[in-house]
């Protein structure tokens, strides 16, 4: 099946290149090349396009009368890399065409093919046949390929195709779930785990949103002449207002979050100890980096600052403060997760 998909893709790329060649009408040398303007070179670089064209006998020429403008739209895998090609040829503007590839390398290779085809010579004009005396030998029948090239009734390949459309495909939104280990500095809080889930895409704005539940291991804090055991149980809502892709497999984003839950404090080491549940609310912001391990799995790191909105003080009678939440604490986690189709 993969071989069939590759064959269909290469056929679609060839159709786009043929149409660009016909519209360009710029063959004044053996191969005049084509000028290529990329709106960004993070995924598809000019050097990669130049190398791909050279492998096929073409070249990128900044002074060529054929000018191709390429808009690169990159989505988070396993979505595709989309190339939208416009420009000018000798007879005016080139109609917008789209190529969809599975990776940045495949997109550069496809664009190299289009550059090569756009810079090739036109076929020489076909002269009217001269009147020849009748021959006893029947004329040779041209091959199918030759007939297709020289026949005045041959038609261009259809411009309407599922792989050659000017409409861009938006990044796919996927459901995901992740299990993370949460750690903060020892003087500020404990370590624990968080189970979360949400929706993610490769968009620039609001690329993901998630909900999660977290719990910590009991943490003993010494102060006031004795000790106190602390345990947090929280629910978290997170939203990323901004994100960006760093290649095919890495996505970074900035997020804001709100934790709502409870803090259990139990005294220890005193003649009489008590346990108390207190509400816990905090807000914060940070950065997250997600790296794909395959088509449906990922690992991610996040770090940020959290501000406890309730700072209850736990103390011992006739003693001192056992614990009080800091004004600002570090929020960090390492998670692994899966994407659902």
Phi, psi and omega in degrees: 000320179298320178297322179294318179297320179297321180295318179296318180297314180297325177295318179295320178298319179297322178298315180298315180298321180296318180293319177299320179298316182294318181288327184292314179051049188239033183269103178239358178215186180303318173204107184283349182073188180211143175275134184240128176242115179261132180289337173204150184240030177283322180260304180252118181258157179295325178296321179293321178293318179299318179293319180294321178292321180297325178296337181255009178088007179256183178200155176268122184233115182296338182262007182293145176291345177267119182239121180250126174255127188238122173260123182258122177243117186250129179247160179291129180305149010270022174291177190257167170262125185250131175249122175254116188253125171227183178152197180228147172239196182293337185244024175119196185290148176265131180298140182298133176229154183234137173240133178247124181237162182273345182206169178295321180295318179292324178296318178296320179296318180295320179293325175299321177296318180296318178300317181297313182292326180291335182263359182286159177295147167289158175292141179297149181300146181270116181283154177294136182294138177284153177287122181244147177298148181303142180242145179284342181269125180298142181298148178286138179278126180296155178293165181299320180295317180296318180298323180293325181284323189261344184290127179289347182264359180291145184250155179290154176301147183300136182280341182268118182208151180294338181256355179233072179234146181281356180274128183276145179269124180290154178301140181287142175259129185235147173277142180217161172222149185213149175241125186234152172261125184255133180219139175228162178304145187300329182281354182248330183180183188262186173252154181195201182223156179220131174254125185223165177202155180182200180239140181221149176212180178263019182290157177286317181254135180050061184285339179203159174212144183208160173236148181207163176236136182225153176215151181245159170286148178303137182237128180264125179242128180264134179178154178068021178090358178213211182217164177220137175265130184240137176221131179253137170233118187222155169246138185236138170242128183232148179216133177257113179280343186210141178207169181203147177271139173243077184090198185279337192236357185237135180225130179244152182203159172253143185223161170237153185212160176221125177254134175227129181182216184217153176240123177260125179239128180233128180288157181206139175087012177241158180303324178227124182237155178227164176239140181222136169263131177230144178297147180230120178225131176211153178232155181192184180208157180188196181231148180227141174235126180245131178239127179284133175265345180185200182291330189229014180225159183203164171230144182217150177239143175216149179210143181193184179247136179239141181244105175299126182273339173243124183238068179295146179253128177255126186217168177256138176296133183061021179233236180212188181288127177275318180197142169216132182301140179290161179294323178222135178229160179276136177241114183222149181204151172235125187228155169235148184203177180229148175257140179258143181293000000 
